[in-house]
């Protein structure tokens, strides 16, 4: 009945009022039912599409991809529309009940529900039409864990100052290649990571890429790591093809920092695919390496940053952090500080030792301290394996045998000067193909510089170029390696005293080198049987040297020995068995109280004789028999009064002679013996290096020219001693016996350091003209002091 009435009403409304027709049509059951069905149909479609999209999203997330923002938004909209449609459907079942138990429709709610169903259907269709049809997700570059905040980085002053310098260099548009270098375990990688984090946080670059090169230098692996961090996929198989693709990709980055950690040798960046320099000024490369010499030629960096050992307070701070605050307890603090000092500022040693001793008893701390102070390979490895491995690896990577030999020699002998290293190295024959002292000296300087560049050696605290030092931890490793690989025996007085192996000779019979430090007592055997021994170093304790003696037959059974260095002993005479050492090349008797050294005359193959600082009064005539002698060092022999005539002139192979201000008796008679004349120096055709102090200018011979000398320090008159860093140094005190114009003195062409004292006013014009005439191209420093107050002192760097 209701539907019949509605049908009549619709026909009338359709003719008289179209708008009313549309409104009344919503009352018809067929229209209402059709709208509900259409809505349900579209909702089912949308739900199906939502499920399909969610599956794709889940799969993308499993792959580690990022979901497109429009997809996330669409899913959120779809969920909202579906939720609203489902709620409407549920509500409709209740709201559209027929009145009188369903016998007639609810004409009040039907139009509203029908309209809402139509509106929601249109909303669902709109969402369906907007469903994602392109990519659901995209690949992302995961955050580099290496660049995440590092709790192990300590903002020590020695590190933050370098960090700030590097950041400043990265801001410099003219700097595109930088190097952090330092020995293994010093903290280069940690610092480089901190540079990366700061560069990224400060927005210095659009991209920061960190990759480890390692000693294997696998270019393909390196390319892959860099590409991964750039989101680049390679289709090419060859290294060169991948390099071209990587090169093109990096060129698209306006500002990018590439950090290549732990390089061991020169790396061609173009082979990898890294543009640099003029190829791409926006691409900067930061390397870390154990040596600054890794980069050379076109790879040479603009800025090098050495990383040194931690300061004592920094080392203790790191140590307490690793070991725990309980090391500050009164009972443990002293031994803990001693242990920390044995780690000597090397971060990897500090961390490994402190962590190993964390929460340990004081007895274990004391045992560890004893092991650290007795550096054998086994003990050292057990206590500090990471530190040992790091330094040992640096040693192995020195590559060349001459570098390794010199490094170990410095380590187990504790040599600290170019001169001592030269004399010892020449004696052992470590410089292959080198026979001349000057050539060997150049080689030593090169080797020391290379070892410094590798951070295996350090600059001396005095900053003198002729001196160097080695870190204690590095020395321990050197001693350990030398002991294992070279049969080197090193010990102190405490270690030798009571040592059964030393007493019966079993521990040393097969040694190639023996080094004894700080010997106080008479611990030397009657005969040292070492048929393979090449080097013997014995240093007496400086305060108790008088109690040490060398048995007369001590040297009988070491016939292959090439270097003997005895320091700080008081002997009436040298053991006669020393004269049996027919293979000896270097003999160093430093700081000796030694009345008689005539036995050295039997050492026919001796090439180097060093008596520096010894208490001898007379140079024995037997020295003149050492016709193969190349170097004679008499510096600091303060008690030397007699150099007999015709000794120096016989040393025709002599290349270097050092006689400083401690000897002042040229041509003078002392104790009935007339001293040698400087004229003898004219008979030394191979002389290339000379240190000489002449108090009486009248003893200076005519024709003693400087042209043939490569190095000299010649000082004439009563002036202070040499500045100690001479190469070609000439000092002259003018007086009534000699004038500036004397051709014996003024040979300015190659002088580097010139000092003139007692100048008259007219001398100033003369020296100026001479310097202009010869060009003075080598002159580095000129000092002038005059008699006239106006010329009292003048010094300039040229």
Secondary structure, 3 states (H helix, E strand, C coil): CHHHHHHHHHHHHHHHCHHHHHHHHCCCHHHHHHHHHHHHHHHHHHHHHHHHHHHHHHHHHHCCCEECHHHHHHHHHHHHHHHHHHHHHHHHHHHCCCHHHHCECCHHHHHHHHHHHHHHHHHHHHHHHCCCCCCCEECCCCCCHHHCCCCCCCCCHHHHHHHHHHHHHHHCCCCCEEEEECCCCCCHHHHHHHHHHHHHHCCCCCEEEEEECCCCCCHHHHHHHHHHHHCCCCCCCCHHHHHHHHHHHHHCCCCEEEEEEEECCCCCHHHHCCCCHHHCCCEEEEEEECCHHHCCHHHCCCEEEECCCCCHHHHHHHHHHHHCHHHHCHHHHHHHHHHHHHHCCCHHHHHHHHHHHCCCCHHHHHHHHHHHCCCCHHHHHHHCHHHHHHHHHHHHCCCCHHHHHHHHHHHHHCCCEHHHHHHHHHHHCCCCCCCCHHHHHHHHHHHHHHHHHCCCCEECCCCCCCEEECCHHHHHHHHHHHHHHHCEEEEEHHHHCCCHHHHHCCCCCCCCEEEEEEECCCCCCCCCCCCCCCEEEEEECCCCHHHCCCCCCCCCCCCCCCEEEEECCEEEECCHHHHHCCCCCEEEEECCEEEECHHHHHCCCCCEEECCCCECCEECHHHHHCCCCCEEECCCCCCCCEEECCCHHHCCCCCEEEECCCCCCCCCEECCEEECCHHHHHHCCCCCEEEEEECCHHHCCCCCCCCCCCEEEEEECCCCCCCCCCCEEEEEECECCECCCCCCCCCHHHCCEEEEEEECHHHHHHHHHHHHHHCCCCCCEEEEEECCHHHCCEEEEC
